[in-house]
Amino acid sequence: PQSNSVKTPELMLHTRLTSSLEGRLDGRSEGLTDSREKFLEFGFDFCYWSVDPAAPNYASQEEVFQDLGVCVLSGASEGYNVCLFAYGQTGSGKTYTMMGTPDSIGLTPRICQVSHCFLEIYNERVRDLLRGAEQKKPAPLRVREHPEKGPYVQGLSQHVVTDYKQAVDLLEEGIANRITAATHVHDASSRSHAIFTIQYTQAILENNLPSEIVSKINLVDLAGSERADPQYCRDRITEGANINKSLVTLGIVISALAQNSQMFSSSQSINSVLSEGEGSTVGSQSSSLSGSGRRQCFIPYRDSVLTWLLKDSLGGNSKTIMIATVSPSSSSYNETLSTLRYAAHARNIVNKPRVNEDANVRLIRELREEIDRLKSMLLKKTQYFPHTVHYCFSSMPRLSETRRFLQSSLF
């Protein structure tokens, strides 16, 4: 288990086919270009072009899954939490990438094969998408936070599945219950953030001890990131404001996490250079310098339901992949640039994923390792350090007794 490992989110850029509406917008636009004529370059781990199926570099949904979906499943099978979320303006291909179409299924139905839940965040309220048939107006659910497991939704239904068809049926039910509306960019725009969660539980036998490893996969389809247009969306101002509130908060959280990560890296680099260059005296001075430096930024996770639920995925216990979806249309220049800048900030976030193993089993393993270490110390230092031998002999019965107690409590 890599309890102290750190990992930055992987970034993927996906460009999809231009819609007929964007074609009309391009026809009457005068060409949106940067008046400063600067060349801006952004780096990504993967970059897919899904504009023209006839193009030699065209990326199919299967290719995207082979790169990203397999990575998600691999991380979950190792016991890590994983988050994969799509960000971009309305109509840029978020839902197509995450959910797909009947003829070209996306990442979510390809990945989900265990226990599922499906929720949406609409106007800063959480709604269970898999309880739509039970009541016409379901009460909004409350977000809580567990000291070890992190944020969760109280009362959210969990559905155990035994085959792929059951998982797809649940996904389709949730999509049908999701709130959509026509906007000036898209005829069926998603007006809520959807989070499809897969809980992957593995029963294992380690050193003759039964235990479970429980990992979680969050598949997130965010609402469109474009600014509200009063001319086309007069009835959607409230929901647009709430969408923008959560996305702005997401941006603030990402920026603050990136800034903290950069400050930590800079501090580590300065301390390393000074300590190597001038010895221990300067090294102690560098410690005080880093201590008197700028404070780390406060991370406002709870300012939005979205960022609160994604707390583990942003700087916490998760391996995270961000998909930035953009349109090739010149009329979407400003939104595309905003999406790319968003992704560039996210690249600097540092997560700390760890294997979600049973706490008792982990403690027993650590005690066994400690016993082995003490035995090794005993063998090596018997003739040189008698007091160490006494310490080893006095410690081993206590450790063995603790191990037996924990083993008996598991059954």
C-alpha positions as CSV (number, residue, x, y, z in Angstrom):
1,P,0.0,0.0,0.0
2,Q,1.3,3.4,-1.0
3,S,0.1,5.5,1.8
4,N,2.6,8.3,1.2
5,S,2.6,8.3,-2.6
6,V,1.6,11.4,-4.5
7,K,0.1,11.6,-8.0
8,T,-1.0,14.4,-10.2
9,P,-4.2,14.1,-12.2
10,E,-3.9,12.8,-15.8
11,L,-5.3,15.2,-18.5
12,M,-7.1,14.2,-21.7
13,L,-8.2,16.6,-24.5
14,H,-11.2,15.4,-26.6
15,T,-12.3,17.3,-29.7
16,R,-15.6,16.2,-31.2
17,L,-17.6,16.7,-34.4
18,T,-18.9,20.2,-35.0
19,S,-22.7,20.4,-34.6
20,S,-25.0,21.8,-37.3
21,L,-25.8,24.7,-35.0
22,E,-22.1,25.6,-34.6
23,G,-21.8,25.5,-38.3
24,R,-24.4,28.2,-38.6
25,L,-22.8,30.2,-35.9
26,D,-19.4,29.9,-37.6
27,G,-21.0,31.1,-40.9
28,R,-22.2,34.4,-39.3
29,S,-19.2,34.9,-37.0
30,E,-16.4,37.3,-38.0
31,G,-13.7,35.0,-36.6
32,L,-12.9,35.1,-32.9
33,T,-9.1,35.3,-32.6
34,D,-6.8,36.5,-29.9
35,S,-6.2,40.2,-30.7
36,R,-2.8,39.9,-29.1
37,E,-2.0,37.1,-31.6
38,K,-0.2,35.0,-29.0
39,F,0.5,31.4,-29.5
40,L,-0.7,29.5,-26.5
41,E,0.4,25.9,-25.9
42,F,-1.2,23.4,-23.4
43,G,0.1,20.0,-22.5
44,F,-2.0,16.8,-22.1
45,D,-1.3,13.2,-21.4
46,F,-3.7,12.1,-24.1
47,C,-5.2,14.1,-27.0
48,Y,-8.0,12.7,-29.2
49,W,-9.5,14.0,-32.4
50,S,-13.1,12.8,-33.0
51,V,-14.2,15.4,-35.6
52,D,-14.0,13.5,-38.9
53,P,-14.4,9.7,-38.9
54,A,-12.6,9.6,-42.2
55,A,-9.5,11.3,-40.8
56,P,-6.5,9.0,-40.3
57,N,-6.1,10.3,-36.7
58,Y,-9.8,9.9,-35.8
59,A,-10.2,8.5,-32.2
60,S,-13.1,6.1,-31.6
61,Q,-14.8,5.5,-28.3
62,E,-13.0,2.2,-28.0
63,E,-9.6,3.8,-28.3
64,V,-10.5,6.3,-25.6
65,F,-11.6,3.5,-23.4
66,Q,-8.4,1.5,-24.0
67,D,-6.3,4.4,-22.8
68,L,-8.5,5.7,-19.9
69,G,-11.1,3.1,-19.0
70,V,-8.5,0.3,-18.6
71,C,-6.5,2.7,-16.4
72,V,-9.6,3.4,-14.2
73,L,-10.4,-0.3,-13.8
74,S,-6.7,-1.2,-13.1
75,G,-6.6,1.4,-10.3
76,A,-9.8,0.2,-8.7
77,S,-8.7,-3.5,-8.8
78,E,-5.6,-2.4,-6.9
79,G,-7.8,-0.9,-4.2
80,Y,-7.5,2.8,-5.1
81,N,-10.3,5.3,-5.4
82,V,-10.5,6.7,-8.9
83,C,-12.2,9.7,-10.4
84,L,-12.8,10.5,-14.0
85,F,-14.6,13.7,-14.9
86,A,-15.4,15.7,-18.1
87,Y,-15.2,19.5,-18.2
88,G,-16.1,21.8,-21.1
89,Q,-18.7,24.0,-22.6
90,T,-22.2,22.8,-23.6
91,G,-22.1,20.7,-26.8
92,S,-18.3,20.1,-26.7
93,G,-18.7,16.4,-26.1
94,K,-18.8,15.7,-22.3
95,T,-21.8,13.5,-22.2
96,Y,-20.8,11.9,-25.5
97,T,-17.4,11.0,-24.0
98,M,-18.8,9.9,-20.6
99,M,-22.1,8.2,-21.6
100,G,-22.0,7.9,-25.4
101,T,-24.9,7.0,-27.7
102,P,-26.7,3.7,-28.4
103,D,-24.4,3.3,-31.5
104,S,-21.2,4.4,-29.8
105,I,-21.2,3.8,-26.1
106,G,-19.0,6.0,-23.9
107,L,-16.6,5.4,-21.0
108,T,-19.2,4.9,-18.2
109,P,-21.1,1.9,-19.7
110,R,-17.8,0.4,-20.7
111,I,-16.4,0.7,-17.2
112,C,-19.3,-0.3,-15.0
113,Q,-19.4,-4.0,-14.4
114,V,-20.8,-4.2,-9.0
115,S,-22.6,-1.8,-6.7
116,H,-23.8,1.5,-8.2
117,C,-25.4,4.8,-7.3
118,F,-26.3,7.7,-9.6
119,L,-26.9,11.3,-8.4
120,E,-27.2,14.7,-9.9
121,I,-26.5,18.1,-8.4
122,Y,-29.2,20.6,-9.6
123,N,-29.4,24.1,-8.2
124,E,-27.0,23.0,-5.4
125,R,-29.3,20.2,-4.4
126,V,-28.5,16.5,-4.6
127,R,-31.1,14.2,-6.1
128,D,-31.0,10.4,-6.5
129,L,-31.4,9.6,-10.2
130,L,-32.3,5.9,-9.4
131,R,-35.4,6.7,-7.3
132,G,-37.3,8.7,-9.9
133,A,-40.1,6.1,-10.2
134,E,-40.8,6.0,-6.4
135,Q,-41.9,9.6,-6.0
136,K,-42.6,12.5,-8.3
137,K,-40.7,15.1,-6.3
138,P,-38.0,13.3,-4.3
139,A,-36.7,15.3,-1.3
140,P,-33.1,16.6,-1.8
141,L,-30.5,14.5,0.0
142,R,-27.9,15.8,2.5
143,V,-24.1,15.6,2.1
144,R,-22.3,14.4,5.2
145,E,-18.6,13.7,5.8
146,H,-17.1,10.6,7.4
147,P,-13.8,11.1,9.3
148,E,-12.1,8.2,7.3
149,K,-14.2,7.6,4.2
150,G,-14.7,11.3,3.4
151,P,-17.8,13.0,2.0
152,Y,-20.9,11.0,1.2
153,V,-24.6,11.5,0.4
154,Q,-27.0,10.4,3.2
155,G,-29.8,8.2,2.0
156,L,-28.4,7.7,-1.5
157,S,-29.7,4.3,-2.8
158,Q,-27.1,1.6,-3.6
159,H,-27.8,-1.0,-6.2
160,V,-25.9,-4.3,-6.4
161,V,-25.7,-5.7,-9.9
162,T,-24.7,-9.2,-11.0
163,D,-24.3,-8.6,-14.7
164,Y,-23.5,-5.9,-17.3
165,K,-27.1,-5.5,-18.5
166,Q,-28.3,-4.6,-15.0
167,A,-25.6,-1.9,-14.8
168,V,-26.6,-0.5,-18.1
169,D,-30.3,-0.5,-17.2
170,L,-29.5,1.5,-14.1
171,L,-27.4,4.0,-16.1
172,E,-30.1,4.5,-18.7
173,E,-32.7,5.0,-15.9
174,G,-30.6,7.7,-14.3
175,I,-29.9,9.4,-17.6
176,A,-33.7,9.5,-18.4
177,N,-34.3,11.1,-15.0
178,R,-31.6,13.7,-15.4
179,I,-32.7,17.3,-15.9
180,T,-32.0,18.7,-19.4
181,A,-33.2,21.7,-21.4
182,A,-32.7,23.5,-24.7
183,T,-30.1,26.3,-24.8
184,H,-28.7,28.5,-27.5
185,V,-25.9,26.0,-27.9
186,H,-27.5,22.6,-27.5
187,D,-31.1,21.2,-27.9
188,A,-30.8,18.9,-24.9
189,S,-28.2,20.5,-22.6
190,S,-27.4,18.9,-19.3
191,R,-28.5,21.4,-16.6
192,S,-27.0,19.4,-13.7
193,H,-23.8,17.7,-12.7
194,A,-24.1,13.9,-12.7
195,I,-22.0,11.6,-10.6
196,F,-22.2,7.8,-11.4
197,T,-20.4,5.9,-8.6
198,I,-19.2,2.3,-8.8
199,Q,-18.3,0.7,-5.5
200,Y,-15.9,-2.2,-6.2
201,T,-15.5,-4.6,-3.3
202,Q,-13.0,-7.4,-3.3
203,A,-12.9,-10.2,-0.7
204,I,-9.3,-11.4,-0.2
205,L,-7.5,-13.8,2.1
206,E,-4.1,-12.4,3.2
207,N,-1.9,-14.3,5.6
208,N,-4.9,-16.5,6.5
209,L,-6.9,-13.5,7.4
210,P,-10.2,-12.7,5.5
211,S,-10.6,-9.0,4.6
212,E,-12.1,-6.6,2.1
213,I,-10.6,-4.0,-0.2
214,V,-13.3,-1.4,-1.1
215,S,-12.5,1.1,-3.9
216,K,-14.7,3.7,-5.4
217,I,-14.9,4.9,-9.0
218,N,-16.6,8.3,-9.6
219,L,-17.6,9.0,-13.2
220,V,-18.6,12.7,-13.4
221,D,-20.4,14.5,-16.2
222,L,-20.4,18.3,-15.4
223,A,-22.9,20.7,-16.7
224,G,-21.8,23.1,-19.5
225,S,-19.3,25.8,-18.5
226,E,-20.4,28.6,-20.9
227,R,-21.7,31.9,-19.6
228,A,-25.5,32.3,-19.6
229,D,-27.0,34.1,-22.6
230,P,-30.1,36.1,-21.5
231,Q,-31.3,36.3,-25.1
232,Y,-31.8,32.5,-25.4
233,C,-32.0,31.3,-21.8
234,R,-34.3,33.7,-19.9
235,D,-36.0,30.9,-18.0
236,R,-32.7,29.3,-17.1
237,I,-31.0,32.2,-15.3
238,T,-31.3,30.6,-11.8
239,E,-30.0,27.2,-12.8
240,G,-27.3,28.8,-14.9
241,A,-26.2,30.9,-11.9
242,N,-26.0,27.7,-9.8
243,I,-24.1,25.9,-12.5
244,N,-21.6,28.7,-12.7
245,K,-21.4,28.9,-8.9
246,S,-20.3,25.3,-8.6
247,L,-17.9,25.5,-11.6
248,V,-16.4,28.8,-10.3
249,T,-15.9,27.1,-6.9
250,L,-14.4,24.1,-8.7
251,G,-12.0,26.5,-10.4
252,I,-11.1,28.2,-7.1
253,V,-10.5,24.8,-5.5
254,I,-8.3,23.7,-8.4
255,S,-6.3,27.0,-8.4
256,A,-5.8,26.9,-4.6
257,L,-4.6,23.2,-4.7
258,A,-2.3,24.0,-7.6
259,Q,-0.8,27.0,-5.7
260,N,-0.3,25.0,-2.6
261,S,1.4,22.2,-4.5
262,Q,3.7,24.7,-6.3
263,M,4.6,26.4,-2.9
264,F,5.4,23.0,-1.4
265,S,7.6,22.0,-4.4
266,S,9.4,25.4,-4.3
267,S,10.0,25.1,-0.5
268,Q,11.4,21.5,-0.9
269,S,13.7,22.6,-3.7
270,I,15.1,25.6,-1.8
271,N,15.7,23.5,1.3
272,S,17.5,20.8,-0.7
273,V,19.7,23.3,-2.6
274,L,20.7,25.2,0.6
275,S,21.3,22.1,2.7
276,E,23.5,20.6,0.0
277,G,25.4,23.8,-0.7
278,E,26.3,25.0,2.8
279,G,25.9,22.2,5.2
280,S,23.8,21.7,8.3
281,T,23.9,25.3,9.6
282,V,22.3,26.7,6.5
283,G,20.0,23.7,6.4
284,S,18.6,24.7,9.7
285,Q,18.2,28.3,8.5
286,S,16.4,27.1,5.4
287,S,13.9,25.3,7.6
288,S,13.1,28.6,9.4
289,L,12.8,30.3,6.0
290,S,10.3,27.8,4.8
291,G,8.4,28.0,8.0
292,S,8.2,31.8,7.8
293,G,7.1,31.8,4.2
294,R,3.6,32.2,2.8
295,R,0.8,30.2,4.4
296,Q,-0.9,27.6,2.3
297,C,-4.3,28.6,0.7
298,F,-7.5,27.5,2.4
299,I,-9.4,25.1,0.1
300,P,-13.1,26.0,0.1
301,Y,-14.5,22.5,-0.6
302,R,-17.8,23.1,1.2
303,D,-18.6,26.3,-0.8
304,S,-20.3,24.0,-3.4
305,V,-21.9,20.6,-3.2
306,L,-20.0,19.5,-6.2
307,T,-16.5,20.3,-4.8
308,W,-17.5,18.8,-1.4
309,L,-18.4,15.5,-3.0
310,L,-15.3,15.5,-5.1
311,K,-13.0,16.4,-2.1
312,D,-11.2,13.0,-2.3
313,S,-10.8,13.4,-6.1
314,L,-9.2,16.8,-5.8
315,G,-6.0,16.6,-3.7
316,G,-7.1,13.6,-1.6
317,N,-7.3,9.8,-1.7
318,S,-7.9,9.2,-5.4
319,K,-6.3,8.7,-8.7
320,T,-7.9,11.4,-10.9
321,I,-8.3,11.8,-14.7
322,M,-9.7,15.0,-16.1
323,I,-11.2,15.1,-19.6
324,A,-11.3,18.5,-21.2
325,T,-13.8,18.6,-24.1
326,V,-13.5,21.3,-26.7
327,S,-15.3,22.3,-29.9
328,P,-13.3,22.9,-33.2
329,S,-15.7,25.7,-34.0
330,S,-14.1,29.2,-34.1
331,S,-17.2,30.6,-32.5
332,S,-16.3,28.7,-29.3
333,Y,-12.8,30.2,-29.1
334,N,-13.2,32.0,-25.7
335,E,-14.8,28.9,-24.1
336,T,-12.2,26.6,-25.5
337,L,-9.4,28.8,-24.1
338,S,-11.1,28.9,-20.7
339,T,-11.4,25.1,-20.7
340,L,-7.7,24.7,-21.6
341,R,-6.6,27.1,-18.8
342,Y,-8.8,25.2,-16.4
343,A,-7.1,22.0,-17.3
344,A,-3.6,23.5,-17.1
345,H,-4.3,24.5,-13.5
346,A,-5.6,21.0,-12.7
347,R,-2.3,19.5,-13.9
348,N,-0.5,21.0,-10.9
349,I,-2.8,19.3,-8.3
350,V,-1.1,16.6,-6.2
351,N,-3.3,13.7,-4.9
352,K,-2.4,11.2,-2.3
353,P,-4.0,7.9,-3.3
354,R,-3.7,4.9,-1.0
355,V,-5.1,1.3,-1.1
356,N,-8.3,1.1,0.9
357,E,-7.5,-2.0,2.8
358,D,-9.1,-3.2,6.0
359,A,-7.7,-1.3,9.0
360,N,-7.4,-4.3,11.3
361,V,-5.6,-6.3,8.6
362,R,-3.3,-3.4,8.0
363,L,-2.5,-3.2,11.7
364,I,-1.8,-6.9,12.0
365,R,0.5,-6.7,9.0
366,E,2.4,-3.8,10.5
367,L,2.7,-5.6,13.8
368,R,4.1,-8.7,12.0
369,E,6.6,-6.4,10.2
370,E,7.6,-4.9,13.6
371,I,8.1,-8.4,15.1
372,D,10.3,-9.4,12.1
373,R,12.3,-6.2,12.5
374,L,12.8,-6.8,16.2
375,K,13.9,-10.4,15.6
376,S,16.4,-9.2,12.9
377,M,17.7,-6.6,15.3
378,L,18.0,-9.2,18.0
379,L,20.1,-11.5,15.8
380,K,22.4,-8.7,14.6
381,K,23.1,-7.0,17.9
382,T,23.0,-9.7,20.5
383,Q,26.7,-9.4,21.4
384,Y,27.1,-5.7,21.1
385,F,24.0,-4.2,22.7
386,P,22.5,-6.2,25.6
387,H,20.0,-3.5,26.4
388,T,18.6,-3.8,22.9
389,V,18.2,-7.5,23.4
390,H,16.2,-6.9,26.6
391,Y,14.0,-4.4,24.7
392,C,13.3,-6.9,22.0
393,F,12.4,-9.7,24.4
394,S,10.1,-7.4,26.4
395,S,8.3,-6.1,23.3
396,M,7.6,-9.3,21.4
397,P,5.1,-10.8,23.8
398,R,3.1,-7.6,23.9
399,L,3.1,-7.4,20.1
400,S,2.1,-11.1,19.8
401,E,-0.7,-10.7,22.2
402,T,-2.0,-7.7,20.4
403,R,-1.9,-9.6,17.1
404,R,-3.9,-12.5,18.6
405,F,-6.5,-10.1,20.0
406,L,-7.0,-8.5,16.6
407,Q,-7.2,-11.8,14.8
408,S,-9.9,-13.1,17.2
409,S,-11.9,-9.8,16.8
410,L,-12.1,-10.4,13.0
411,F,-14.2,-13.5,13.4
